Each structure stands twice: as C-alpha cells, then as structure tokens.
C-alpha cells in the first residue's frame, strides 16, 4: 500500500470514527510519528470498567518509564502511524504486546510519540 498514514481502530465501540482527523493531524503537521487516541482524555470514560482502567494505567506507567514519555493510554488500539514508523520498525511480538513494542522501538529511534 502506498498511503502515508495508517490508522488502527478497535471495533469495540470505545472510539469514534469522527476522531480520526484528530489523530492524523499531528502526523500531517510533522509533529509526531505515532499518535495514540487516549481513552482517558475524555470527560466520560464510564464505559471502561474500573479493573481495566487500573490495569491500563499500570501498564502505561511501566511503558512511560521505558520510553521516558508521559502517555495517558499506551494500550489504546486507536492509533495513527506515519510511513516512517511503518518502514523503520518491524515488531516481533505477537498479540497485545506489539503495541508496547512499537512505542519502545519508536522511542529508542528518537521518533516522536503523541
């Protein structure tokens, strides 16, 4: 495929199609290489069960310590990736771990996370 941006989107109803423009804008403006659509920036996060919020926040803290960033939702499936990320990073992890692996590899390579 020849696109400049790849957007991933979980089909579980946690994200809105209308928000795609918000996650691709920093890539289009060359401010970021990866953009994560955080579930925790919204006023209403009542749809996320408390045990999941707790787990996501713990994993995000560990991820942030690994990449020296301050992300709010490192496990969100709503993401936008630049062509640079797609060509420079080849994940080896399978399953849910791939989302963290991409962030760590991108950070190690000095790419911008948003």
N, C-alpha and C positions, 0 to 999 in steps of 0.2 A: 504494500500500500504506500501511497506517496503523500499522505497527509502530514502536516507539520505538528499537529496536536492529537493526542489520544486521550479520550475521556473514558474513565471506567465508572460504572454506576451500578450499585447493588439494586436488585429488583425487589427489595423487601419493604418498600414504601417509606424508608427513612429520609429519602432525599427527593427534591423536586426538580423536574425537568427544567423548570423556569430558572433554576440557579446555575445552569451550565454556563451561561455567559459570565457569571461571577468567577467561576474557577478558571476559565480560559483567558480572562482579561490580563492577569499578571504575566502569563506566558506571551500573549500578543504584545505586551508593552516591554518585553525582555527584562522584567523584574524578577522572574523566577523560572526554574527548570521543572519543578514539581509543585503543584498546588493541591492541597488537601481540603476538601469540603468538610469542615468540622461540624459535628452534631452538637457541640457544646457552646457554640457562639449564639445560638438561638435562645430567645426568652423561654420558649416552650419545648422542653426536652422530656416531657412527661411520658412520651411513647417508648422511651428507652428504660427497661426495667432497672431497678436500683442495683441489683447484683452485677448487671452488665456495665453500668456506669462505673462502678467500683473497679471492676476488672480492667476496663479500658483505660481508666485513669492511672492505674498501677503500671500497665504495660507502656503507656505514654511516658510516664516519669522515667522508666528504665530506658526507653528509646531516646528520650531527650538527653539523658546522661551520656548515652553512647555517641550522640551526634552533636552535642553541645548546642542544642536549639531549645526553643520554648514552644513546641507544638501543643495544641489543645486536644487533638484526636488523631493519634498516629495510626489508628486501626480503621479509619474510615475507608469505605470502599468507593467513595465519591472523590475521584482524583482526576487531575489533568497532568499529562506528561508531555514535555517538549520532545521534539525529534532528537535533540541531543541526548536526552536520557535514554530514549529507545535504542539509539545506535551505540552508546557508550557503556551501557550496563546490561549484563546478561545474568539474571538471577539463577541460582542453582537450587534454591529452596523450592519446595512444593507446598501447596496449601496456604494456610493463613500466614505463615512465616515470611512469605515473599514480600508482603507489604513493608515489613520492618527491614528486610534485607535491602530492598531498593533504597530506602531512606538512608541507611547506614552507608551503602556504597556511594550514593549521590553526595552525601556529606563529605566522605573521605576524598572524593574527587573535586571538592570545592564547588559543587553545584549549589544553586540557590533553592532553598525549600521555603514554601509559603504556606 
